[in-house]
């Protein structure tokens, strides 16, 4: 506190007011000087991190990250650099060391200027993800790689809003877990989280499942059924594999989103919908829009906040954490470990099935192991990258035909009638092939 005492009287008065304000606020907050030194810590911060004598005078990066130099020099994004340049608040998601272990923290840095307009302090506010919902690890989402942290940062930023979220990623990357995280970090966390698998839905099933039906609406409707939209009231509706919804059914979803109302099948009363929408798909919706397979208006209605879920090969540095986490979940009563040779091989494997495939590999290794040491060496191809390339070079005849038709349609500027004529098929047959 000596630096504050030596300041001029006007600045001392401002700092005193600032310190009193920080002390009264519920979130953990610290006052940091331009040299990263912690000048003061409020009661919430002291409660979280312990003895203030071990905090005051030390650098924020030493306390939070156990680094010996600023976090931006250690591969982390530092909100201080942005705040210094813009003179505006800056936020970032960091993995901090706490008495409970490493935890993800939403860090907000606010620059404080002196009377001459120079940077005097930074007020750093920390909001722990577990304070607003469940921790990522409790959801099965673990990692510390840059791409994983970026994904989690986007989830954390959009969760409090009502903005529709579009989760994009390959199969097995954990899209439902990410949707659950959006829900659990939102103000709607106490209300239902309702997942809907859109793949293979027929028109009658789509409407009856989504909107419900009245008694006697059709043969076999012996009583009123509550639809999933109604079941998600006040909570989150998660539409998984959105890209698999047939084109003629997409208009029903668009009408629901545009009007916020719906009717049960066989009903006349208009009901008001109240849900937060999260969608997910492994397909390229933008390409589907261009080929006419997905409605353009629906795409722009849903893609306000897209989040890319990284494939496992993009975050190989997370493998040790993921392996340990999965083994704990698969066999909580056994102290299982994966040998180093297998772990080294995994880091060079392409994982076409992503985390789902990793789980299957570990489960097989558990069944084959007689002790607590697991090995995957015999179960992995010599080169995961070569395997992925070989698989990518061979596609089904159906997919080859689909690609050819899309390419031909693009060459004709989207003229389906002309393309059908050139191919010698009806427009209806062309539509099915698309």
VOMI-322982 format. One record per residue: x, y, z of N, C-alpha, C in turn; residue in three letters. Coordinates in pm, whole numbers, padded with zeros to 5 digits, always signed. Last residue first. Layout:
XYZXYZXYZALA
...
***
This chain:
-03042-03421-05427-02977-03314-05355-02985-03333-05205UNK
-03212-03630-05489-03068-03653-05497-02989-03544-05425UNK
-03459-03502-05462-03423-03613-05371-03273-03638-05372UNK
-03440-03320-05676-03454-03270-05538-03413-03378-05437UNK
-03440-03495-05891-03322-03412-05864-03324-03361-05720UNK
-03699-03591-05875-03587-03684-05855-03460-03607-05823UNK
-03833-03351-05935-03856-03416-05805-03743-03515-05774UNK
-03755-03301-06194-03710-03208-06089-03728-03270-05951UNK
-03650-03609-06356-03749-03508-06317-03692-03417-06209UNK
-03368-03646-06582-03450-03687-06468-03550-03578-06438UNK
-03160-03578-06755-03262-03673-06798-03347-03727-06686UNK
-02977-03386-06710-02950-03516-06651-03051-03622-06693UNK
-03095-03169-06839-02967-03219-06888-02935-03358-06834UNK
-03325-03140-06676-03339-03171-06819-03210-03230-06875UNK
-03209-03073-06433-03289-03194-06442-03304-03238-06587UNK
-03093-02827-06507-03008-02939-06468-03085-03071-06479UNK
-03319-02669-06557-03225-02697-06666-03138-02818-06633UNK
-03433-02669-06299-03510-02719-06413-03417-02757-06528UNK
-03241-02548-06138-03272-02689-06119-03346-02749-06239UNK
-02999-02331-06152-03118-02359-06233-03150-02508-06228UNK
-02768-02251-06030-02879-02292-05945-03008-02323-06020UNK
-02576-02201-06223-02631-02088-06149-02752-02123-06065UNK
-02460-02416-06331-02577-02365-06401-02645-02252-06325UNK
-02265-02477-06148-02222-02433-06280-02338-02371-06359UNK
-02423-02574-05936-02350-02447-05919-02308-02391-06054UNK
-02508-02815-06046-02607-02712-06015-02541-02575-05999UNK
-02264-02953-06058-02334-02920-06182-02436-02809-06160UNK
-02213-02976-05783-02119-02903-05868-02187-02861-05999UNK
-02434-03135-05705-02413-03000-05647-02322-02916-05735UNK
-02383-03367-05854-02505-03291-05878-02491-03149-05823UNK
-02140-03452-05741-02147-03420-05883-02268-03332-05912UNK
-02215-03501-05476-02117-03397-05505-02123-03353-05651UNK
-02396-03713-05517-02442-03589-05456-02345-03474-05487UNK
-02228-03911-05622-02336-03858-05704-02384-03724-05651UNK
-02065-03953-05398-02005-03908-05524-02110-03847-05615UNK
-02254-04046-05215-02190-03917-05189-02125-03863-05317UNK
-02318-04289-05340-02423-04191-05313-02364-04051-05292UNK
-02080-04422-05336-02134-04383-05465-02242-04276-05448UNK
-01862-04297-05072-01968-04383-05123-02016-04333-05259UNK
-01507-04246-05108-01639-04205-05064-01742-04299-05126UNK
-01175-04226-05033-01277-04320-05077-01411-04275-05020UNK
-01013-04038-04918-01002-04056-05062-01107-04149-05118UNK
-01052-04053-04645-01106-03936-04714-01104-03954-04865UNK
-00913-04280-04580-01058-04282-04567-01120-04167-04645UNK
-00654-04189-04629-00706-04301-04706-00858-04307-04700UNK
-00634-03985-04439-00626-03951-04581-00683-04063-04667UNK
-00654-04136-04203-00755-04034-04232-00754-03998-04380UNK
-00423-04293-04225-00554-04357-04222-00663-04257-04259UNK
-00225-04100-04210-00238-04178-04333-00375-04244-04340UNK
-00272-04012-03946-00288-03917-04056-00306-03991-04188UNK
-00209-04236-03793-00346-04187-03795-00370-04093-03911UNK
-00017-04499-03865-00021-04354-03883-00165-04309-03893UNK
-00069-04758-03776+00068-04706-03769+00070-04555-03782UNK
-00372-04770-03576-00298-04782-03701-00159-04720-03688UNK
-00404-04919-03250-00398-04801-03335-00327-04830-03465UNK
-00385-05141-03092-00518-05108-03143-00518-04988-03236UNK
-00136-05176-02984-00180-05275-03082-00313-05240-03147UNK
-00126-04957-02805-00031-04966-02916-00082-05061-03024UNK
-00258-04912-02577-00336-04900-02699-00250-04923-02823UNK
-00274-05029-02243-00195-05008-02364-00287-05005-02484UNK
-00282-04963-01889-00348-04986-02016-00253-04958-02133UNK
-00248-05094-01574-00173-05026-01680-00235-05063-01814UNK
-00377-05253-01396-00422-05114-01402-00347-05032-01506UNK
-00423-05574-01557-00390-05490-01442-00444-05350-01460UNK
-00513-05682-01786-00525-05764-01665-00494-05684-01539UNK
-00699-05537-02053-00591-05528-01954-00619-05617-01834UNK
-00920-05546-02214-00808-05632-02251-00699-05634-02145UNK
-01090-05359-02107-01135-05498-02111-01021-05595-02140UNK
-00940-05128-02146-00975-05171-02010-01013-05318-02007UNK
-00935-05110-02423-00809-05134-02352-00836-05181-02210UNK
-01204-05047-02470-01151-05174-02518-01022-05209-02442UNK
-01209-04793-02354-01295-04897-02300-01247-05036-02343UNK
-01032-04655-02517-00999-04675-02376-01082-04787-02315UNK
-01175-04658-02758-01041-04718-02751-01003-04749-02607UNK
-01405-04513-02686-01417-04654-02726-01282-04726-02718UNK
-01292-04260-02633-01360-04334-02526-01370-04482-02560UNK
-01203-04196-02890-01107-04211-02780-01169-04290-02666UNK
-01448-04173-03022-01356-04280-03059-01252-04304-02950UNK
-01548-03946-02896-01624-04072-02889-01534-04191-02922UNK
-01368-03754-02972-01368-03798-02832-01445-03928-02815UNK
-01315-03863-03312-01296-03765-03206-01308-03826-03067UNK
-01314-04027-03530-01433-04031-03445-01425-03940-03324UNK
-01065-03983-03642-01182-03948-03721-01312-03949-03640UNK
-00786-03938-03520-00914-03947-03450-01033-03905-03538UNK
-00517-03935-03598-00608-03834-03654-00745-03831-03586UNK
-00234-03950-03380-00347-04018-03442-00452-03914-03483UNK
-00035-03853-03232-00013-03850-03376-00126-03918-03452UNK
-00110-03894-02974-00087-03755-03014-00062-03741-03164UNK
-00112-04171-02950-00239-04099-02961-00220-03957-03012UNK
+00158-04228-02909+00095-04267-03035-00036-04190-03056UNK
+00188-04133-02648+00265-04073-02756+00205-04105-02892UNK
+00020-04311-02515-00012-04168-02513+00063-04096-02624UNK
+00157-04550-02554+00024-04534-02612-00014-04386-02620UNK
+00388-04496-02406+00399-04528-02548+00266-04508-02619UNK
+00292-04459-02146+00345-04344-02220+00357-04372-02369UNK
-00024-04622-02063+00123-04616-02071+00168-04505-02165UNK
-00280-04495-01858-00240-04532-01993-00088-04521-02004UNK
-00427-04625-01559-00337-04532-01627-00303-04587-01764UNK
-00672-04658-01299-00620-04693-01431-00530-04583-01487UNK
-00766-04745-01026-00665-04642-01057-00597-04668-01192UNK
-01121-04798-01008-00988-04851-01043-00891-04739-01075UNK
-01366-04684-00971-01314-04764-00859-01173-04818-00886UNK
-01444-04559-01204-01410-04474-01088-01346-04552-00973UNK
-01415-04610-01504-01388-04702-01394-01347-04623-01270UNK
-01503-04401-01665-01530-04539-01706-01513-04638-01591UNK
-01414-04171-01534-01557-04191-01554-01590-04336-01588UNK
-01140-04210-01538-01207-04193-01409-01357-04216-01421UNK
-01098-04217-01811-01072-04337-01732-01138-04330-01596UNK
-01161-03952-01879-01244-04062-01929-01223-04190-01850UNK
-00952-03812-01747-01093-03785-01715-01182-03900-01758UNK
-00723-03914-01870-00741-03930-01725-00888-03911-01686UNK
-00776-03831-02135-00758-03973-02104-00783-03997-01954UNK
-00784-03552-02105-00901-03624-02151-00894-03772-02116UNK
-00520-03496-02024-00633-03461-01938-00757-03541-01975UNK
-00373-03593-02251-00351-03648-02116-00467-03619-02020UNK
-00494-03429-02468-00512-03574-02457-00484-03630-02317UNK
-00449-03167-02517-00548-03198-02414-00563-03348-02388UNK
-00282-03152-02731-00222-03126-02600-00319-03154-02486UNK
-00448-03181-02950-00378-03300-02902-00313-03279-02765UNK
-00652-03040-03087-00620-03012-02947-00551-03131-02882UNK
-00708-03127-03336-00673-02986-03323-00630-02951-03181UNK
-00797-03384-03304-00664-03368-03363-00616-03222-03356UNK
-01056-03339-03215-00955-03384-03119-00814-03368-03173UNK
-01193-03030-03343-01173-03175-03350-01060-03214-03255UNK
-01364-02767-03170-01244-02822-03234-01243-02974-03234UNK
-01655-02619-03259-01601-02715-03162-01482-02785-03226UNK
-01736-02287-03314-01669-02404-03370-01616-02491-03256UNK
-02036-02123-03300-01921-02164-03218-01863-02292-03279UNK
-02226-01840-03411-02170-01974-03435-02049-02000-03346UNK
-02475-01658-03366-02356-01677-03282-02303-01819-03304UNK
-02664-01654-03569-02622-01527-03509-02493-01542-03430UNK
-02782-01854-03721-02636-01844-03718-02586-01713-03660UNK
-03058-01856-03745-02996-01943-03644-02847-01918-03625UNK
-03127-01684-03948-03198-01671-03820-03126-01747-03709UNK
-02980-01773-04157-02940-01646-04097-03013-01621-03965UNK
-03124-02014-04200-02981-02016-04168-02939-01886-04100UNK
-03377-01926-04272-03360-01999-04146-03214-02000-04104UNK
-03319-01806-04518-03373-01724-04410-03359-01793-04274UNK
-03226-02027-04667-03136-01915-04638-03187-01832-04521UNK
-03278-02367-04599-03337-02235-04622-03242-02124-04580UNK
-03084-02605-04766-03120-02544-04638-03169-02403-04665UNK
-03029-02683-05020-03073-02787-04927-03119-02730-04793UNK
-02917-02513-05208-03062-02518-05198-03116-02622-05102UNK
-02651-02471-05214-02701-02580-05299-02852-02595-05291UNK
-02625-02267-05026-02591-02239-05166-02644-02347-05260UNK
-02697-02409-04794-02777-02295-04838-02752-02267-04986UNK
-02488-02589-04780-02623-02641-04803-02717-02530-04847UNK
-02280-02420-04719-02278-02489-04848-02416-02544-04882UNK
-02366-02350-04463-02349-02245-04564-02348-02307-04704UNK
-02361-02592-04323-02489-02530-04353-02478-02423-04462UNK
-02205-02870-04330-02170-02735-04372-02298-02664-04416UNK
-02274-03074-04036-02277-03045-04178-02244-02899-04204UNK
-02307-03127-03780-02174-03157-03830-02163-03122-03978UNK
-02482-02902-03559-02474-02984-03678-02329-03012-03713UNK
-02714-02757-03328-02584-02817-03358-02593-02897-03486UNK
-02861-02489-03137-02863-02587-03246-02722-02640-03268UNK
-03062-02358-02887-02925-02395-02921-02934-02505-03027UNK
-03284-02116-02766-03254-02212-02871-03104-02231-02890UNK
-03484-02092-02485-03357-02049-02543-03318-02156-02644UNK
-03842-02042-02485-03723-02125-02472-03602-02052-02532UNK
-04154-02030-02501-04059-01961-02414-03938-02051-02394UNK
-04438-01977-02712-04316-02051-02680-04224-01966-02593UNK
-04785-01974-02668-04662-01894-02677-04543-01979-02629UNK
-05034-02114-02880-04958-02116-02755-04829-02039-02772UNK
-05353-02091-03008-05214-02051-03029-05144-02042-02894UNK
-05583-02354-03046-05531-02248-02958-05385-02220-02990UNK
-05646-02572-03191-05676-02442-03252-05617-02327-03171UNK
-05498-02898-03264-05547-02792-03177-05575-02663-03253UNK
-05376-03085-03421-05517-03105-03393-05577-02998-03304UNK
-05074-03028-03261-05138-03097-03373-05283-03127-03335UNK
-05062-02708-03101-05052-02853-03095-05120-02912-03219UNK
-04904-02425-03243-05028-02495-03209-04998-02643-03197UNK
-04703-02138-03145-04724-02266-03212-04860-02321-03172UNK
-04482-01849-03150-04606-01919-03115-04615-02050-03193UNK
-04281-01694-03243-04277-01728-03102-04402-01799-03055UNK
-04248-01617-03505-04368-01572-03435-04363-01596-03285UNK
-03993-01717-03574-04032-01582-03612-04149-01531-03530UNK
-03987-01979-03477-03888-01881-03430-03930-01738-03459UNK
-04201-02098-03613-04196-02100-03467-04103-01992-03414UNK
-04118-02063-03877-04240-01995-03831-04244-01990-03678UNK
-03893-02228-03882-03877-02084-03902-03999-02008-03850UNK
-04015-02478-03852-03924-02429-03748-03906-02278-03759UNK
-04153-02483-04090-04228-02493-03964-04142-02443-03847UNK
-03953-02480-04281-04042-02364-04273-04122-02366-04143UNK
-03836-02730-04262-03763-02615-04207-03852-02492-04193UNK
-03972-02921-04396-04003-02905-04254-03936-02783-04192UNK
-03870-02920-04648-04011-02883-04635-04054-02870-04489UNK
-03604-03008-04605-03631-02871-04647-03775-02830-04622UNK
-03546-03206-04309-03583-03190-04450-03626-03047-04482UNK
-03275-03180-04093-03418-03150-04106-03451-03130-04254UNK
-03005-03206-04073-03078-03322-04123-03227-03298-04135UNK
-02893-02986-03951-02880-02998-04096-02955-03115-04155UNK
-02920-03034-03677-03014-02943-03743-03011-02959-03894UNK
-02822-03206-03473-02819-03242-03616-02926-03165-03693UNK
-03039-03100-03209-02917-03167-03253-02932-03214-03397UNK
-03162-02841-03052-03188-02914-03176-03058-02970-03229UNK
-03261-02778-02736-03140-02810-02812-03177-02896-02932UNK
-03401-02530-02547-03434-02633-02646-03311-02654-02733UNK
-03404-02441-02208-03329-02443-02333-03376-02559-02419UNK
-03668-02285-02022-03534-02342-02029-03473-02333-02167UNK
-03925-02196-02034-03837-02132-01938-03694-02179-01945UNK
-04024-02501-02166-04068-02369-02123-03979-02314-02012UNK
-03983-02747-02277-03865-02663-02256-03899-02525-02203UNK
-04233-02852-02320-04153-02910-02211-04032-02823-02178UNK
-04306-02713-02548-04375-02683-02423-04296-02736-02304UNK
-04133-02839-02725-04129-02693-02710-04194-02652-02579UNK
-04216-03103-02709-04085-03068-02653-04069-02917-02638UNK
-04566-03133-02611-04455-03130-02705-04327-03085-02638UNK
-04780-03349-02441-04700-03226-02431-04582-03235-02527UNK
-05077-03486-02565-04934-03503-02543-04864-03368-02540UNK
-05398-03604-02465-05312-03492-02506-05167-03523-02473UNK
-05481-03939-02575-05478-03830-02477-05385-03721-02527UNK
-05482-04103-02794-05581-04126-02691-05586-04019-02584UNK
-05417-04123-03092-05396-04011-03000-05503-04017-02891UNK
-05493-04319-03266-05395-04356-03164-05366-04245-03065UNK
-05545-04106-03536-05566-04242-03484-05455-04279-03385UNK
-05539-03766-03417-05521-03868-03520-05541-04004-03454UNK
-05644-03614-03215-05590-03545-03332-05569-03641-03448UNK
-05734-03717-02974-05815-03739-03092-05764-03672-03217UNK
-05587-03464-02782-05656-03593-02781-05746-03605-02903UNK
-05330-03282-02955-05452-03289-02875-05510-03430-02880UNK
-04969-03286-02931-05096-03301-03002-05210-03311-02902UNK
-04642-03129-02983-04741-03205-02909-04870-03218-02989UNK
-04437-03002-03117-04549-02920-03073-04651-02995-02987UNK
-04240-03203-03158-04201-03066-03124-04317-02989-03060UNK
-04381-03438-03211-04277-03436-03108-04248-03294-03061UNK
-04557-03358-03414-04612-03412-03290-04510-03412-03178UNK
-04377-03262-03614-04478-03175-03554-04529-03229-03421UNK
-04214-03489-03663-04155-03360-03630-04257-03272-03558UNK
-04397-03685-03738-04322-03701-03614-04263-03568-03568UNK
-04488-03580-03981-04583-03603-03872-04511-03616-03738UNK
-04241-03569-04128-04322-03449-04104-04417-03467-03986UNK
-03971-03752-03964-04071-03733-04068-04156-03612-04033UNK
-03630-03736-03883-03766-03700-03843-03855-03685-03966UNK
-03359-03797-03923-03459-03898-03955-03600-03864-03916UNK
-03236-03587-03671-03204-03677-03781-03316-03779-03799UNK
-03283-03435-03446-03357-03401-03567-03333-03498-03682UNK
-03330-03483-03119-03251-03540-03228-03331-03522-03357UNK
-03332-03249-02870-03415-03305-02977-03322-03356-03086UNK
-03318-03188-02516-03251-03218-02644-03348-03284-02742UNK
-03384-02949-02287-03457-03049-02366-03385-03071-02499UNK
-03355-02858-01968-03272-02865-02088-03328-02981-02170UNK
-03576-02664-01754-03538-02785-01829-03440-02759-01944UNK
-03420-02433-01512-03532-02483-01592-03484-02598-01680UNK
-03193-02339-01403-03282-02412-01313-03402-02471-01386UNK
-03069-02191-01606-03011-02319-01566-03103-02403-01477UNK
-03118-01951-01719-03223-02051-01730-03180-02187-01676UNK
-02898-01787-01719-02998-01764-01612-03109-01868-01613UNK
-02628-02020-01805-02728-01918-01835-02820-01896-01717UNK
-02468-02233-01781-02407-02104-01752-02503-01988-01776UNK
-02627-02442-01865-02587-02437-01724-02521-02306-01685UNK
-02653-02390-02145-02769-02388-02056-02727-02367-01911UNK
-02391-02420-02230-02461-02294-02257-02580-02281-02162UNK
-02357-02689-02152-02279-02584-02086-02342-02447-02108UNK
-02523-02817-02331-02554-02826-02188-02480-02717-02111UNK
-02378-02766-02563-02513-02710-02548-02556-02711-02402UNK
-02152-02918-02506-02139-02773-02521-02274-02705-02506UNK
-02265-03171-02506-02204-03122-02383-02189-02970-02388UNK
-02339-03187-02774-02444-03184-02671-02389-03137-02537UNK
-02086-03186-02898-02178-03074-02920-02290-03069-02816UNK
-01848-03342-02902-01912-03302-02776-02008-03187-02790UNK
-01740-03452-03126-01664-03344-03063-01730-03292-02936UNK
-01880-03642-03272-01798-03687-03160-01718-03580-03091UNK
-01862-03498-03593-01927-03594-03505-01831-03639-03395UNK
-01734-03160-03600-01744-03297-03647-01819-03384-03546UNK
-01931-02859-03563-01816-02945-03538-01841-03085-03589UNK
-02099-02586-03428-02051-02649-03551-01930-02735-03520UNK
-02381-02453-03286-02260-02529-03257-02221-02609-03381UNK
-02532-02155-03254-02514-02261-03352-02379-02328-03328UNK
-02771-01999-03050-02633-02046-03062-02629-02160-03163UNK
-02966-01700-03024-02953-01841-03066-02807-01878-03088UNK
-02957-01493-02735-02915-01511-02874-02909-01660-02909UNK
-03006-01426-02481-03108-01510-02544-03073-01538-02690UNK
-02716-01446-02258-02807-01381-02351-02912-01478-02401UNK
-02535-01594-02105-02635-01511-02035-02740-01449-02126UNK
-02377-01733-02313-02471-01803-02224-02573-01711-02157UNK
-02182-01599-02451-02317-01599-02508-02420-01657-02412UNK
-01952-01628-02293-01999-01494-02330-02144-01495-02377UNK
-01919-01904-02266-01938-01824-02147-01995-01686-02179UNK
-01872-01974-02533-01987-02029-02462-02020-01942-02341UNK
-01630-01838-02573-01748-01801-02652-01876-01851-02585UNK
-01469-01980-02392-01487-01835-02376-01611-01789-02450UNK
-01468-02231-02505-01533-02214-02376-01559-02066-02347UNK
-01318-02177-02737-01454-02227-02748-01531-02202-02618UNK
-01074-02100-02618-01148-02006-02702-01294-02048-02715UNK
-01002-02338-02494-01030-02221-02412-01108-02117-02490UNK
-00957-02495-02723-01061-02533-02627-01102-02414-02542UNK
-00745-02362-02840-00871-02372-02915-00986-02412-02822UNK
-00546-02383-02640-00593-02251-02681-00728-02261-02753UNK
-00610-02638-02390-00550-02589-02513-00613-02456-02552UNK
-00720-02758-02176-00655-02630-02150-00587-02575-02274UNK
-01006-02956-02074-00899-02918-02165-00837-02787-02122UNK
-01329-03105-02068-01201-03077-02004-01099-03042-02110UNK
-01647-03173-02014-01568-03084-02099-01439-03048-02025UNK
-01807-03308-01845-01728-03389-01935-01644-03305-02029UNK
-01922-03144-01666-01999-03172-01786-01926-03266-01880UNK
-01733-03104-01477-01850-03179-01436-01939-03215-01553UNK
-01558-02941-01616-01521-03079-01590-01638-03165-01547UNK
-01688-02689-01613-01676-02766-01736-01643-02912-01712UNK
-01909-02662-01326-01777-02650-01388-01772-02732-01516UNK
-02241-02526-01350-02148-02634-01317-02014-02612-01385UNK
-02284-02176-01274-02329-02305-01327-02232-02412-01284UNK
-02171-01961-01161-02291-01938-01240-02348-02066-01300UNK
-01951-02053-01028-02043-01969-00952-02173-01945-01027UNK
-01793-02183-01207-01874-02268-01119-01970-02186-01034UNK
-01656-01978-01330-01765-02042-01403-01853-02126-01312UNK
-01588-01686-01146-01562-01829-01166-01682-01894-01233UNK
-01474-01384-01226-01602-01455-01210-01578-01601-01245UNK
-01284-01116-01117-01283-01258-01151-01418-01321-01122UNK
-01148-00806-01214-01263-00879-01158-01260-01022-01207UNK
-00915-00563-01155-00934-00695-01214-01045-00768-01139UNK
-00838-00244-01235-00924-00322-01146-00956-00453-01216UNK
-00530-00086-01259-00625-00174-01326-00708-00242-01217UNK
-00407+00254-01246-00436+00122-01191-00516+00040-01292UNK
-00322+00462-01420-00273+00455-01283-00290+00315-01225UNK
-00259+00605-01728-00301+00482-01660-00238+00474-01522UNK
-00337+00957-01745-00244+00844-01757-00298+00723-01681UNK
-00483+01186-01711-00523+01097-01819-00428+00981-01841UNK
-00426+01328-01490-00359+01370-01614-00394+01280-01732UNK
-00559+01197-01286-00607+01329-01328-00545+01378-01456UNK
-00551+00852-01405-00532+00957-01305-00581+01091-01361UNK
-00772+00578-01488-00682+00686-01527-00668+00787-01413UNK
-00799+00233-01487-00832+00353-01410-00727+00461-01443UNK
-00931-00032-01685-00823+00063-01659-00875+00186-01584UNK
-01045-00345-01593-01091-00208-01617-00977-00112-01586UNK
-01080-00674-01695-00984-00574-01650-01036-00435-01690UNK
-01214-00984-01610-01242-00853-01671-01148-00749-01610UNK
-01213-01326-01663-01137-01213-01608-01173-01087-01685UNK
-01356-01610-01572-01384-01499-01663-01322-01374-01602UNK
-01178-01904-01523-01220-01778-01464-01242-01676-01576UNK
-01151-02246-01451-01170-02143-01552-01235-02021-01489UNK
-00906-02373-01222-01044-02343-01256-01048-02237-01366UNK
-00703-02599-01046-00718-02512-01162-00864-02497-01199UNK
-00774-02598-00688-00713-02652-00809-00729-02554-00924UNK
-00870-02460-00480-00946-02579-00518-00884-02650-00638UNK
-00709-02238-00459-00695-02341-00355-00772-02469-00387UNK
-00621-02198-00810-00695-02159-00690-00670-02265-00583UNK
-00496-02084-01112-00470-02170-00997-00546-02114-00876UNK
-00702-02042-01406-00629-01992-01290-00605-02102-01187UNK
-00740-01991-01732-00733-02104-01640-00643-02063-01524UNK
-00955-01731-01859-00825-01786-01821-00842-01908-01732UNK
-01110-01535-02097-01127-01654-02012-00991-01715-01986UNK
-01137-01178-02084-01078-01299-02141-01104-01414-02044UNK
-01204-00832-02154-01237-00959-02091-01167-01074-02161UNK
-01157-00488-02075-01122-00602-02160-01148-00730-02083UNK
-01252-00140-02090-01250-00272-02024-01222-00383-02124UNK
-01019+00086-02256-01152+00036-02232-01143-00098-02158UNK
-00787+00172-02368-00834+00244-02249-00978+00207-02215UNK
-00668+00031-02571-00799+00090-02598-00848+00183-02487UNK
-00418-00047-02465-00427+00014-02598-00557+00090-02618UNK
-00478-00151-02213-00381-00042-02225-00393+00030-02359UNK
-00656-00356-02275-00703-00243-02195-00608-00123-02205UNK
-00486-00532-02414-00599-00469-02483-00647-00346-02408UNK
-00311-00601-02207-00259-00541-02329-00369-00469-02405UNK
-00479-00719-02015-00410-00593-01983-00362-00524-02110UNK
-00568-00963-02096-00659-00850-02113-00592-00716-02087UNK
-00366-01179-02277-00370-01097-02156-00464-00978-02178UNK
-00349-01515-02370-00399-01382-02407-00418-01301-02280UNK
-00041-01696-02331-00178-01667-02292-00219-01531-02348UNK
+00229-01738-02381+00133-01800-02471-00012-01776-02436UNK
+00378-01589-02211+00378-01734-02189+00271-01803-02273UNK
+00341-01327-02234+00473-01375-02275+00486-01526-02257UNK
+00099-01290-02122+00105-01275-02267+00242-01315-02322UNK
+00153-01317-01848+00091-01431-01917+00097-01416-02069UNK
+00480-01208-01734+00341-01184-01771+00285-01293-01862UNK
+00670-01457-01547+00662-01339-01635+00518-01324-01680UNK
+00647-01683-01407+00751-01590-01360+00760-01468-01451UNK
+00324-01814-01308+00426-01779-01407+00530-01688-01344UNK
+00097-01893-01175+00225-01948-01128+00335-01927-01233UNK
-00139-01764-01237-00088-01863-01332+00037-01938-01285UNK
-00207-01601-01016-00310-01668-01094-00258-01783-01178UNK
+00037-01509-00899-00069-01566-00817-00164-01652-00900UNK
+00180-01418-01122+00241-01515-01032+00135-01586-00949UNK
+00015-01231-01235+00042-01353-01312+00110-01460-01226UNK
+00012-01031-01040-00112-01104-01067-00085-01233-01143UNK
+00287-01024-00809+00227-00996-00939+00104-01084-00961UNK
+00272-00898-00468+00312-00996-00570+00240-00966-00701UNK
+00153-00710-00308+00291-00686-00349+00342-00785-00453UNK
-00061-00939-00148-00025-00799-00169+00124-00786-00203UNK
-00046-01222-00088-00099-01170-00214-00047-01030-00245UNK
+00014-01303+00161+00079-01376+00053+00037-01326-00085UNK
-00150-01150+00314-00006-01125+00326+00072-01196+00216UNK
-00404-01257+00277-00366-01139+00199-00217-01108+00207UNK
-00472-01600+00253-00398-01501+00331-00355-01381+00246UNK
-00718-01679-00003-00652-01699+00125-00581-01577+00181UNK
-00874-01681-00230-00732-01710-00246-00654-01715-00115UNK
-01139-01631-00143-01111-01732-00245-00966-01776-00243UNK
-01120-01430+00046-01192-01552+00081-01158-01666-00016UNK
-00995-01235-00104-00922-01295+00008-00987-01426+00051UNK
-01204-01174-00279-01080-01230-00332-01001-01299-00221UNK
-01390-01069-00101-01426-01187-00181-01302-01253-00239UNK
-01255-00844+00002-01287-00957+00091-01319-01084+00011UNK
-00999-00735-00237-01119-00722-00155-01150-00850-00079UNK
-00667-00626-00234-00758-00735-00268-00881-00726-00178UNK
-00413-00415-00374-00520-00440-00277-00607-00554-00328UNK
-00201-00434-00547-00197-00332-00442-00301-00357-00334UNK
-00004-00648-00727-00134-00639-00660-00121-00542-00543UNK
+00174-00548-01016+00174-00576-00873+00035-00556-00814UNK
+00199-00478-01284+00134-00607-01253+00128-00638-01104UNK
+00271-00222-01325+00379-00320-01323+00330-00458-01278UNK
+00048-00062-01293+00094-00089-01430+00208-00190-01438UNK
-00124-00241-01019-00056-00125-01077-00005-00159-01218UNK
-00451-00350-00931-00318-00383-00983-00255-00258-01042UNK
-00681-00468-00708-00630-00344-00767-00484-00369-00803UNK
-00924-00729-00748-00795-00679-00701-00762-00548-00773UNK
-01212-00916-00649-01151-00806-00725-01017-00768-00663UNK
-01476-01145-00653-01333-01125-00623-01272-01019-00713UNK
-01798-00984-00606-01706-01066-00685-01561-01044-00640UNK
-01930-00799-00435-01934-00943-00403-01835-01028-00483UNK
-01789-00495-00297-01845-00571-00409-01833-00722-00386UNK
-01656-00358-00098-01800-00384-00078-01860-00472-00187UNK
-01399-00321-00182-01421-00403-00064-01567-00443-00049UNK
-01431-00139-00391-01389-00276-00420-01421-00369-00303UNK
-01494+00093-00243-01591+00035-00335-01558-00111-00365UNK
-01257+00137-00107-01380+00112-00029-01487+00048-00118UNK
-01088+00183-00324-01065+00067-00238-01188+00033-00155UNK
-01202+00422-00421-01198+00303-00505-01181+00177-00421UNK
-01155+00596-00213-01293+00567-00252-01299+00438-00333UNK
-00876+00592-00221-00948+00550-00101-01092+00515-00131UNK
-00825+00695-00473-00788+00556-00444-00861+00505-00321UNK
-00913+00959-00437-00977+00873-00535-00949+00726-00506UNK
-00728+01040-00242-00870+01040-00210-00947+00949-00306UNK
-00489+01020-00385-00507+00939-00264-00655+00929-00228UNK
-00521+01216-00577-00516+01077-00620-00538+00983-00501UNK
-00515+01449-00419-00634+01416-00497-00637+01269-00539UNK
-00248+01420-00288-00375+01412-00216-00496+01383-00301UNK
-00018+01197-00465-00068+01330-00431-00205+01319-00367UNK
+00120+00897-00310+00060+00973-00419+00010+01108-00370UNK
+00209+00739-00106+00301+00839-00157+00241+00926-00267UNK
+00003+00551-00071+00024+00655+00031+00112+00767-00021UNK
+00041+00378-00288-00079+00461-00282-00060+00576-00184UNK
+00283+00253-00225+00272+00329-00350+00153+00423-00347UNK
+00222+00115+00010+00309+00231+00020+00298+00319-00105UNK
+00082-00120+00000+00000+00000+00000+00085+00126+00000UNK
***
